[in-house]
Amino acid sequence: MESHTLYVSKTRLKDLASEAVVVHCSDHRFQASFYEFLTEGLRLASYALQAVPGGGHFVTLEHLMPKFFSVNLQSLSFLLKRTASPRVILIGHDDCLFFKERVQFFFTEPGFNQKQVANLKKAQNALQERLPGKHIELYFADSMENGAIQYKIIRQD
């Protein structure tokens, strides 16, 4: 079988230590914004990425979707082991279709985004128990009327 080069990237391989492991949703509508936030907003030069439907919400699904939970936890554990990153960053976003179809029904908060924030806090608590010594950060991407996407830090109460 003969192969040919289809494309040569302008970007060079970076051999930098990973500053964080990032878990965010795989929703195509937010990918460019997530990248911009991570590189410009948080100024991460290097990070390991786990993009999965629903992002960090998987952490709370151990009993509801055990296979989904298990596979994603194994992936996260692999990234943390291989990178030795001190930080884990979970990013949620408004209008998350995975959360809307699979998870929102288990929360009593009045608004959809409030339900997501409550679940991300639950995920943060669960990860802090499983990953002592790691700094778990939460952010939420909220689209504005003009189409811009603003990022807010989620703090525990």
C-alpha positions in Angstrom: 0.0 0.0 0.0 1.4 3.3 -1.0 0.9 6.3 1.2 1.3 10.0 0.4 1.4 13.1 2.6 -1.9 14.8 2.8 -0.9 17.7 5.0 2.1 19.0 6.9 1.2 21.0 10.1 2.7 24.4 10.7 2.7 23.6 14.4 5.8 21.8 15.7 5.8 19.1 18.3 6.0 20.6 21.8 7.8 18.6 24.4 6.5 20.6 27.4 5.2 19.3 30.7 1.4 19.2 30.9 0.2 22.0 33.2 -3.3 20.4 33.5 -5.6 17.7 32.4 -8.7 19.3 30.9 -12.1 17.6 30.6 -14.7 19.3 28.5 -17.6 18.3 26.3 -17.0 17.2 22.7 -19.8 19.5 21.4 -18.5 20.8 18.1 -20.2 24.2 18.7 -17.8 25.1 21.6 -14.4 23.6 20.5 -12.8 26.8 19.2 -13.9 28.7 22.2 -12.7 26.0 24.6 -9.2 26.2 23.0 -9.2 30.0 23.1 -10.2 30.0 26.8 -7.5 27.4 27.7 -4.7 29.0 25.8 -5.6 32.7 26.2 -7.9 32.9 29.2 -6.0 30.4 31.5 -2.7 30.8 29.6 -2.0 27.1 29.5 1.0 26.4 27.3 0.5 22.6 27.5 -2.4 20.5 28.6 -3.8 17.0 28.1 -7.3 16.9 26.8 -10.2 14.5 27.4 -13.1 15.6 25.3 -16.2 13.5 25.9 -20.0 14.0 25.5 -21.0 15.9 28.6 -17.4 16.6 29.7 -16.8 16.3 33.4 -20.4 15.3 34.1 -19.3 11.6 33.6 -17.7 11.7 37.1 -21.2 11.6 38.7 -22.6 8.8 36.6 -21.1 5.8 38.3 -24.5 4.3 39.1 -26.6 5.7 36.2 -24.2 4.9 33.4 -21.5 2.6 34.9 -19.8 1.7 31.6 -19.6 5.3 30.5 -18.3 6.3 33.9 -15.7 3.5 34.0 -14.2 4.1 30.6 -13.9 7.8 31.1 -12.5 7.4 34.6 -9.9 5.1 33.2 -9.0 7.6 30.5 -8.7 10.4 33.1 -6.6 8.2 35.3 -4.3 7.4 32.4 -3.8 11.0 31.5 -3.1 12.0 35.1 -0.6 9.1 35.5 1.3 9.9 32.3 1.4 13.6 32.6 1.7 14.0 36.4 -0.4 17.2 36.0 -1.2 19.0 39.3 -4.5 20.4 38.0 -7.7 18.9 36.7 -9.9 21.4 34.9 -13.6 20.6 34.2 -15.5 22.9 31.8 -19.2 22.8 31.4 -21.3 24.8 28.9 -24.8 26.0 28.4 -27.1 24.0 26.2 -25.1 20.8 26.8 -27.1 18.2 24.8 -25.7 15.2 26.7 -26.7 16.7 30.0 -30.1 17.7 28.6 -30.9 14.2 27.4 -29.2 12.1 30.1 -28.6 13.8 33.4 -30.8 16.9 34.1 -33.7 14.8 35.4 -31.8 14.0 38.5 -31.5 17.6 39.8 -34.1 19.8 41.4 -32.5 23.2 40.7 -34.9 25.5 38.8 -32.8 26.3 35.7 -30.9 24.1 33.3 -27.6 25.8 33.8 -28.1 25.7 37.6 -28.5 21.9 37.3 -25.3 21.7 35.4 -23.4 23.8 37.9 -24.7 21.7 40.8 -23.6 18.5 39.0 -20.1 19.9 38.3 -19.7 20.7 42.0 -20.7 17.2 42.7 -18.1 16.0 40.2 -15.5 18.2 41.8 -16.2 16.7 45.2 -16.0 13.2 43.9 -12.7 13.8 42.1 -11.2 15.4 45.2 -12.0 12.2 47.1 -10.5 10.0 44.3 -7.5 12.3 43.6 -6.1 13.6 46.8 -3.4 16.3 46.2 -4.8 17.3 42.8 -6.3 20.8 42.4 -9.8 20.5 40.7 -11.0 23.6 39.0 -14.5 24.2 37.5 -15.5 26.6 34.8 -18.7 27.2 32.9 -19.0 28.5 29.3 -22.1 30.6 28.9 -23.1 31.9 25.4 -24.4 35.5 25.3 -27.1 36.9 23.1 -24.5 38.3 20.6 -22.9 34.9 20.2 -19.9 35.6 22.4 -19.0 33.0 25.0 -18.1 34.0 28.5 -16.4 31.8 31.0 -17.1 31.9 34.7 -15.3 30.2 37.5 -17.5 27.9 39.6 -16.7 28.1 43.3 -17.9 25.7 46.0 -20.4 27.3 48.4 
